Amino acid sequence: MAKIVVLGAGTGGMPAAYEIKDILGKDHQVLMVNEHDKFRFVPSNPWIAVGWREPDAISIPIEKHLANKDIDFKCACVVKIDPIQNQLITAENDIIDYDYLVIATGPKLAFNAITGAGPEHFTQSICTLEHALKCKIDVDKLLNDPGPVIVGAFQGASCFGPAYEYVFILDKVLRDAGIRNKVPIHFVTSEPYIGYLGLGGVGDSKSMLESELRQRDIKWICNASVDYVEDGTMHISELDRKGVVDFSHSLPFHHSMLIPPFLGIDAVANVEGLCNAKGFVITDEHQRSPQFSNIFAGGVCVAIPPAEATPVPTGMPKTGYMIESMMTAIAHNLHSVIVEGKPPKSKGTWNAICIADMGDTGAVFVAMPQIAPRNVSWFKKGKWAHLAKIGFEKYFLLKMKTGSSEPMYEKYALKLMGITRLEDEDDK
């Protein structure tokens, strides 16, 4: 019997555990290890930050639902991976043995790369549930004491969608409160242009997102590198196409939320030969470490090069469908290695599918493959997309409760691509 340990119970780790158990069956043990005892649906964090969701609405107990599929669970914070002894060491000095390890951890949030950044200093975040709850406190302060707002993504960020979601959602909250006229908003981003999204743009994303920002009286600064943040003021260098400082800005703010750069978590990044310089796991086309043949990895923790060089560094996002396809490939490759005694043969599908809420409307984009040139480059918006994001939240949480191994993102996205006629029915 092989023991497979899945490290990280996020939007990649949970589906991975279900799929691995489903394909390997009762003869092999699957153990999930996660530092929290609840699964959190991270894409709903922007709603948490403005009070549109409560934590219990986007969280489910992990152990209870995994047990229904005969998957074991240990709630622990892993501080070290020993790939020679095939062991994980926890903060309590417990040792967890494994035959195969699947790394599905979230990122380390590198706020310390920018002086004054992060919830411990002067900017907010929606990257974790705890951060979103702290952001909600700051939003409440803003509602009571209106003033300038800055939203966006720091240099080195790779996840831009939530920043766009948040700025549009916050705009809706301020309009509903009748104080939008008292809150000037700047969208500050390391992207070379609006709608770049770390992907070189998708379809008409540039003009469509610019249009949405204009309609909502939101100004923007692209090619932005934040020099430092102090209480109530953000100091920004705006670079030109050659990477030379073109303008310098000192923007006041009462509230700010910027997505930070991501790194690999320490326990993973500290394993010699496993990761690149930023702590992301190096994998082959089968999601397996070239250095350690019994370690697989998928999701945010995996090393992917940027789409192209940009004046301000931007990373490549790992969207839900890409993550899901990585985990499916890992499950099939574990079956090949463990059950069939054959080399891995399955590969993830490098496509990007994203559903974004925009307060009272929404957007969906599909990039197949993720890196251009593409077979499909599809970007649409409308109220139907806002409803689709709500529907997908329920769909995903239900899948995590039932443990279904049916692919989620592809099925859901293809359904959305089939109802684009609803764009003409926004007023209904």
PyMOL commands that set and color helices and strands:
alter all, ss='L'
color gray80, all
select helices_A, chain A and resi 13-24+42-49+55-58+62-67+111-113+129-144+161-176+180-182+205-215+266-269+320-339+383-402+409-417+420-425
alter helices_A, ss='H'
color red, helices_A
select strands_A, chain A and resi 3-7+29-34+38-40+59-61+72-75+78-82+87-90+95-97+100-103+108-109+149-153+185-189+218-221+224-230+233-239+245-252+255-259+262-263+295-297+352-357+362-368+376-381
alter strands_A, ss='S'
color yellow, strands_A
deselect
rebuild
show_as cartoon
